[in-house]
Amino acid sequence: MRYISTRGDFEKSPKKSFTEILLGGLAPDGGLYLPETYPQVTRTELDAWRSMSYPELAFAVLSKFIDDIPADDLKTLIFKTYTADVYCNGRAGGNSEEITPVCWLRPGLGLLELSNGPTLAFKDMAMQLLGNLFEYVLEKRGEEINILGATSGDTGSAAEYAMRGKHGIRVFMLSPFGKMSPFQRAQMYSLQDENIFNIAVRGMFDDAQDIVKAVSNDHAFKTKYKIGAVNSINWARVAAQIVYYFKGYFAATQSNDEKVAFAVPSGNFGNICAGHIARMMGLPIGRLVLATNENDVLDEFFRTGIYRPRGTVETHATSSPSMDISKASNFERFVFDLVGRDPAVIREMWAKVDAGGSFDLSNTPYFARLGEFGFVSGRSCHADRLTVIRDAHEKFGVMIDTHTADGLKVAQENLSPDMPTLVLETALPAKFEDTIVEALGKRPDRPAGLQGIENLPQRVEVLDVDTEAVKQYIVAKLGMS
Ligand SMILES: *Cc1c(COP(=O)(O)O)cnc(C)c1O
């Protein structure tokens, strides 16, 4: 399996193998990596996969994308990742052996539980595997990496819980001082592992992100101190997420003649991109229902054909904060397929996007093809979220988080009589207590191990919004100069 860049500049971005792109981000020509062709699943394979456990299925699916790690080693890494003790947050009634069980709300409408990992959000599903893959590949090469990132919550904690205690890996995670919830702060800052460094900057999330960009643009520093990243465009994260579309499909059907719709609360388009790829592989996905919050750049595209990334001023802070994006970093992967994999078309479109502009496909044949790819979309706002959380609690007896509520709202607007719909549960309500209290007048339950984590000792360095100060901190911690 070779990987190509969506921008198609083979001089700058020659074809690579899986482990060659594992630790990197963007391709050198500015594009995103995708398999040269999508591996296909046969009917016989689907029949055989139907009864597999999660790790068996993950091995079967991922073996199609990863051919440069010996099969036995890959199997070990996957089985070590998807175990009941990693994906068992103690949720009452949760079937942790299943890793991603379906919770049926009523016949034909279910939640695919993806948030049973250590940080209570679906990002653990891919990030935990990434931790094990990184450690394995670095050890084989005798290399090390210092992961630098900025977070407003979910991504940073998922990365830290995936990388904690891993050999050859350190994590330097910037977060905005005083801007995260006490629970989110406790989740990250209470980690006592020696390879995890929390830095709270006296500013906003954007300030933290700007520092990360500034450090990464200092190529000499980046090389000398082996700075890397684990952002949402990482191909291995997308690949790992393909697996649970298969698992959900089998859970929702009796035979491989049936179709299933998936509703996906979306931000950077990573999660639903994995669904698109599962469909391209031949999984009978009838529909991909994309849900956004008030930051509706993607809903606008699927309704109008116009992709118009927003400025920072136009990007709202909402009660489903992990979907607050101004542009969707994985979107280019889907558009590449939509335009028949013509890199010249992508280059032209993203020349506009990268210059701060937009593109319009409404009068092109591509717009008509959106339906062929199974996509429909919708948006949700704070008032919708409250209503959906209340309804789910009253009618179905479940507490759902704000992001999953966005997915459920748009799913219910797009139900199809001839196939079941699975809403991807992207976080547990315990992560977003304030909005749950606003909707239901009571606090959500917390998984057993997380009671009172706010009282644990915390490890965090507070720094000014100052790139030099952050660099000096990293250098000091690495014991280098
Ligand atoms: C990251 C995240 C999302 C958005 O997922 P994308 O892959 O960026 O589309 C949705 N919900 C939650 C809770 C998240 O953490």
The ligand as an SDF file (V2000), in Angstrom:
LIG
                    3D

 15 15  0  0  0  0  0  0  0  0999 V2000
  -13.0310   16.0830   18.0260 C   0  0  0  0  0  0  0  0  0  0  0  0
  -14.4860   15.9630   18.3890 C   0  0  0  0  0  0  0  0  0  0  0  0
  -15.5120   16.0710   17.4250 C   0  0  0  0  0  0  0  0  0  0  0  0
  -15.2290   16.3920   15.9670 C   0  0  0  0  0  0  0  0  0  0  0  0
  -14.5930   15.3440   15.2990 O   0  0  0  0  0  0  0  0  0  0  0  0
  -13.8400   15.5950   13.8930 P   0  0  0  0  0  0  0  0  0  0  0  0
  -13.1250   14.3520   13.6070 O   0  0  0  0  0  0  0  0  0  0  0  0
  -12.9230   16.7680   14.1340 O   0  0  0  0  0  0  0  0  0  0  0  0
  -14.9010   15.9280   12.8900 O   0  0  0  0  0  0  0  0  0  0  0  0
  -16.8240   15.8870   17.8270 C   0  0  0  0  0  0  0  0  0  0  0  0
  -17.1250   15.6340   19.1250 N   0  0  0  0  0  0  0  0  0  0  0  0
  -16.1800   15.5350   20.0720 C   0  0  0  0  0  0  0  0  0  0  0  0
  -16.5880   15.2910   21.4790 C   0  0  0  0  0  0  0  0  0  0  0  0
  -14.8180   15.6820   19.7510 C   0  0  0  0  0  0  0  0  0  0  0  0
  -13.8810   15.5950   20.7070 O   0  0  0  0  0  0  0  0  0  0  0  0
  1  2  1  0
  2  3  1  0
  2 14  2  0
  3  4  1  0
  3 10  2  0
  4  5  1  0
  5  6  1  0
  6  7  2  0
  6  8  1  0
  6  9  1  0
 10 11  1  0
 11 12  2  0
 12 13  1  0
 12 14  1  0
 14 15  1  0
M  END
$$$$
